Amino acid sequence: LNPFDKLRAYRLLADIVRRHGIQLVHAHHRTGGYFAEFLFRRTGIPCVVTVHDIWHRAPFKSLHGRIFHRLIAVSAFIQQGLVQHFGIAPAAVTVIHNGIDPARLTPATSSEVAAFRRRFGIGQHVVFSLVARITRAKGHYDLIHALRLLPPRLACKCLIVGEGRDREKLHQLAIQHGVADKVVFCGYQANISLVMQASDVILLPSHHEPFGLALVEAMFFARAVLASNAGGIPEIVTHQHDGLLVPPGDLPALAQAIQLLATDEPLRHRLGEQGQRTAHDRFLLSTMVDRTETLYAEIVHSASARNSGLGTA
């Protein structure tokens, strides 16, 4: 919040750009974007800002459309929000989906998976895992309410993987609704690959989701996914092709989908296998890098043409 700190940060950025002959600055936050845009206006060094989530629509932030001239959105959902709510020209926003390097998804051994399941008392149940910070926006409360609608003897467990200030409140809600035996709070887990492999289905019943990277990770592990059709999720999952989608907040639909996946093993396998193909076809890190480098080249070329008087950006 100290303006002198911001001035020092800007001067440091300008010095780095000058000393190293930087041709383009790529920011991943609005504040960094302000520095990069100011540098561009003073020196002509072009920049681009990646938008990872929808910006808050406070009155003064409506000026973003006049400040930022080149943006990357991690989903078309975010691109649409930037155009509709901030007046940014559609051509100024390039959609580049997040990607994952499969080499970094280190497979766990069968003994590690078995130990994980024993640790949390999963047994032979079909395991549904919600891997996200515990908030209402991620659909945790919807999941607890939906579990009330399931047959009491349905052999499934729901793992809540992650932390959040609502954890205790969510635990009490599970007890209150008589579904505490179906819910396991796993807390923070550093090895998400192990969680994915110990699960049969990955859940993400979000009300708001800019992209949904956990779903892509699950698909790389050939796990069936069940999510809401909110935000950028439909850009990842095609309903009944490589996952199941339900309307956000639709508790009967969520419960019905959970029951279907809990009782239909061939369906889980089919969705998981197709999801793995989708992940390799569309969400590789190498694809994201290639598209980003192509955009870099386009931006630098336009800036060079403009600065030499041969054209305009």
N, C-alpha and C positions, 0 to 999 in steps of 0.2 A: 504493500500500500504506500510505501515511501516513494515519492516521485524521484528522489535523488538516486535510489536504487535502480529504478527503471532507466534513468539516464545513463548510469554506469553500465547497465546491461546492454543498452543500445550501443554505447561507444565500444564496448568489448566486441559485440557482434560485428560492427563496422570495421574494427581493427583486424579481426580474424578474416573477414572477407577480403580486405585489401592485401594483407600479408600473404595469403594463400591463393590469390587470384581466383576466388570462388566465382563461378558463373551463374549460380542459381541458389536461392535460399528456400528451403522447404520447412515450413512451420507446421506444428501439430496442435496448436492451441491459438485461441484468439490473441492473447497477449504477445506471443511470439510472432503472430501474423501482423500485429501492429508495427512491431520493430522492423519486420521484413518489408512491409509496405512503405514505411517511412524511408528506409534505406533505398528502396527502389525509386522513390520520387526524388531523392537527392542525388543518386548515383547512376540510375538506370539499370542496376543489377536486378534482374527479374526474380519473382518469388511465386510460390504456390502454397496454399494452406489446406491441409487435410482436415475435414470436418468429420469427427467420429460420432457425434450425437447431435440431435436437434438443438439449436441455440435457444436460450430463453428469450422470450419476446418482450423484455422490458422496453419502455418507450425509447430510451437513448440508443438501444441496440438495433433499432430499425435502420440506423445509419450504416450498418455493416454492408448493405448493398452498394453504398457509395464508396466504401473504403477498399474492399477486397475485389480484385479484378480477375484472379485465377484461383479456382478452388477444386479440390478433390473431395468427393463424397463417397463414403464407404458403402452406400446403398442408394438405389434410386429413390427410396422413401425419404432419405435425407435431402437428396437433390430437389425433390418436389417441395419440401418444406422451405428450403433456401429460396426457391423461386417464388413461392406463394407468399411467404411471410416476410421476406427481407428484400424483395424486389431485385434479386440478382438475376441477370440474364441467363437463360438456360445454357447457352453456348459457353458461358464462363465456368460451368460446373461439369467436371468429368467424373463419371462413376467408375471407381476401381474397387472391386470387392476385396476384402481382406483374404489373405491366403495363408496356408499352413505348409511347413516343410515336413513331410511324412517322416524324414530321417530323425526328426527331433521327438517324434512320438514313440518313445522307447517302450517296446512291449514288455509287460510284466510276465514272469514265469507262472505256470499253473499253480505252483506251490504258494507263490505270493498272493495270487488271486484267492486261493482257498483260505489262506490265513486271514485275508481281509474280510472275507465273508464270515469266518468264524468269530473274528474280533467283534463284529457288529451283530452277531446272532441272526444272520440272514437265512441260514439253512438252505433248503431246496426251493424257497419261494422265488417267484418271478420278481426281479428287482427293477424298480423304477427309480431313477436318480434325478434330482433337481440340483444342478450345479450352478450356484449363483449366490451373490450377496442377498441376505434375507431381507426382503422388502415387499411391500404390497405390490409394487409395480412389476415384480418378477412372477407374481401369481402364486406365491406360497400359501396365502390365505385361501385362494380358490381351490388349491389342491386339498387342503384339510377339509373344506366344505364338501368337495366332490367325493372324498372318501366315505362320507356319511351315506352316500347314495349307492354304494357298492354292496353286493351280497356279503354278509358278515364272514362267511367261510371262504371267500375268494383268497387263494394262496398267493398273495403279493405283499411286498414290502416297499415302502417309499423312503429313500434316503435323502435327507436334507443335507447337502454338502456345501458348507460355507458358514460364515458368521454374519452377524448383524444385530443391531440393537433390538430388533423384534423377536429374537430367538426365544426368549422366555415366554413372551406373550403367545407366540405360535405354539410352543409346547403346551401351555395351559389350555389353549383352544383345542388341541388334539385330545387332551384328557377330557375336557368338557363335552366334546362330541363323541366320546367313546371310541376313538380310532387311534389311540396312543400305541396300541399293539402293532399297528401297521406302519408307524412312522419312526424312523431312526435318525437322530440328529448326530451327524458325523463330525461336525465342526470343520475347521479349515483342513484341507488335505493338499499337501504339496505335490503329491504324485497323482495328477489328474488322469494320466494314462491308466493307472491301476484302478481308479474309480470306474472309468469307462469299461474296462475289461471285466470288472466284477458286476457290471450292470447288464440288464437285458434291454432296457429302454431308457433313453435320456429324455427328460421332460423339460419344457420351457414354456409354461402357460402365461407368458408375459402380457401385460396390458400395454406396455411400451417397450419396443426393442429396436434400436437403431440398426442392428445387423443380426447378431446371434452366433458368435464364434464357437460357443460350446456345442452347438448343433453340428457345425462343420467338423469339429474334433471327433464327435460321436460317429459321424458318417465315415470318417477315415478308419475307425475301428469296427466298421460294419455293424453298428448298433442301430436298432430301430429308433426313430425319434418321434415324439409326440409334442406338438407345440401349438401355440395360438397363431392365428394368421395376422398378427399385429406387426406394424412397422415393416422392417426389412426381411422378416422371416420368410414370407412367400417367395422372395428372390432366391432363397436357399432350398426350401422344401416344396415339392410339388405333391399336393394331397393325393394319397393312395398310390403314388408312384415310388417315392423314396422316403415317405413318412406320412404321418397323419396330422392334419391341421383342424383346429376347432376355433370357433369365434372366441375372442377374449372375454372372460367373465361368464361364459355359458357353462354353468356347473353340470347340468345334465349331459351335455355333449362331451365334456371332459371325462365325466364318470363313465359314460358309455364307451369312449375310446380306450380308457384304462382297462375296462373289463374285457373288451375285444382283444387287446394286445396281451393281456394276462392269460387268456384262454386259447389263443391261436398262435401256437409256436411257428408253424409254417409261414404265417403272415409276418411275424417278427423277423424271421430269417430272410424272407423275400425283400422286405423294406430295407433291412440292413445291407444286404448285398447290393441292391440298386443304389442305396445311399452312398456306399463306398465308390461305386462307379461315378456317381455325380461329383463327389468330392475330388476325385482324381481328374475328372474332365474340366471342372470349373473353378476349383478353389485351391490350386497349388500355389505355394509362395512364388515359384518361378514365374507363373502367369502374372501375378500381381507386380513383381519386379519388372518384367518385360513391358507391361502396360505403363508403369510409372516412368521407366526410362524413355519410352516413346514420347510421353507427354513432356518430360524434361527437354528432350531434343526439340520438340515443337516450340516450347516456350523460349528456349535460348535462341533458336533460329529467328523467331519473331522479334525478340528484343534486339538481336544483332542487326536485322533489317531496318528496324525503326531507328536505332542509334546511328546507322550509317546513312539514313535518309532514303533508303531504297523501298521502304514500305512502312506500314503501321501495324501495331500488334492488335 
